[in-house]
Amino acid sequence: MSEAPTINMAEFDPKDLALEDIDIAQRSLWIEDKKMAFFERLRDEAPVHFCKDSEFGPYWSVTRYKDIMEVDGNWQDFSSEPAITIVEPEEDFPLPMFIAMDPPVHDDQRKTVQGSVAPANLKLMEETIRARTQKVLDDLPVGEQFDWVDRVSIELTTQMLATLFDFPFEDRRKLTRWSDVATGDEESGIVESEEARQAELYECLEYFTNLWNERAERGESNDLVSMLAHGEATKDMSPQEYLGNLILLIVGGNDTTRNSMTGGVWALNQNPGEYAKLRNNPGVIPNMVSEIIRWQTPLAHMRRIANKDYELGGQTIKAGDKVIMWYLSGNRDERSIENPNEFIIDRPKARQHLSFGFGVHRCMGNRLAEMQLRVLWEEVQKRFHMVEVIGEPERVPSNFVHGYTEMQVVLHPH
Amino acid sequence: MPKITFIEHNGTQHTVDAEVGQSVMQAAMDNLVPGIDADCGGECSCATCHVMVNSDWLAEVGAPNDAEDSMLDLNPEREQSSRLSCQMTVSDELDGLIVDLPEFQF
């Protein structure tokens, strides 16, 4: 790890800094929500940009939509190993997981579990998802302030995850905690130290090892733990690899949809005209869901390592260099998306966004996420004239998980 | 202009005029055929333009390319006749092509 940064990016207007001094990953920009103006400058002036020194070491930033597509679609030249976020993995605590593996091992492990969220299976789940959503919404206080993140976004995504794992329902908030711990660190305030973080993740492993043993003894069922315990490509995984893949599935199914559930409410509050459109035409909800996922971009980036020297945007990325694809920036690229900074619920081609990634690592749960969000909004619209946000939401202090820790709201009935 | 017929999962048929040189996916999009999403816009990177080629046309259409094959593999509902329609180019030889659409895109 390098020395602490000498320039606090958040104190600057992006145009007052030399391009070479820009470190878009610096936490201050994310904590204070100042990153968008910096992304705009990078897209315009240095779309493939090298930061030579940062808390995360040297790295390239790819910020335009089409360049991101090019990198994401090319697993041969851009490896996902050994990790998919800008943070270097702890040497003494590697967490192998299939999202951070290249084909063919990636393919074999992914195929083991992807059936759980395949569309045919999702169709069977919709009724359960709807009943739970109705229950969560019906239990909310009307006309008094509460935290939407905790009562709705976390609750619904955690219930879903518990179902996919066939995880003991009463313990489901453990999943929320492990998800936060897996992507958090000391700086984020989620854990006190790296040791504490690892200790909690071992608790996660221990808990899930019991589930594994229980499922391995039974015949195969269609929950994720059973699929891993019986799958040809996964049944002999090491404990650390089991933990890695658990974290992948927990974070993948949790942080992402959670923050889109919150982000949609926030976006509609900032765009009352769009909220009016939604009230007049609930049929727009499936399209709005894609627009919410684009607008929020719940995972701000993915990282790759170049396997060879590669020309992109007039720059030469050297073999071994770290390359960050900033989905959040690509989803605001005016070269590929019309009026990208506007939230437009009936936007044409709303599905064309980067939030799920592209190529062999494309989000496995994308259809589930869309269904959860669609059902939520269908049920919200049946009940409430408005979910009004009070004040501003609190943001997750991360350049990876792009979301909210708290958002106070008041419900107004029809 | 070559004609292509898309058959939805529920049996509804859509026969469209396609332009030589465009992709089968684009022909579907231009004619508002439902059931193809094409999230990546034709880059062989999302597999949401999945179709199943009618058995009479399999030989003419040919097998998927390598990149397409790896994307198709991500779909547990893949069939022998599966192709990504963004990777199929319309030609006069394909006049009359029939493809089935899956119940869901993954």
Interface residues (C-beta under 8 A of the other chain):
Chain A: M69 D72 G73 P103 D107 R110 K111 Q114 G115 A118 P119 A120 L122 K123 R351 Q352 H353 F356 F358 G359 V360 R362 M364 R367
Chain B: D37 A38 D39 C40 G41 E43 C44 S45 C46 A47 T48 A67 S70 M71 D73 L74 N75 P76 E77 E103 F104 Q105 F106
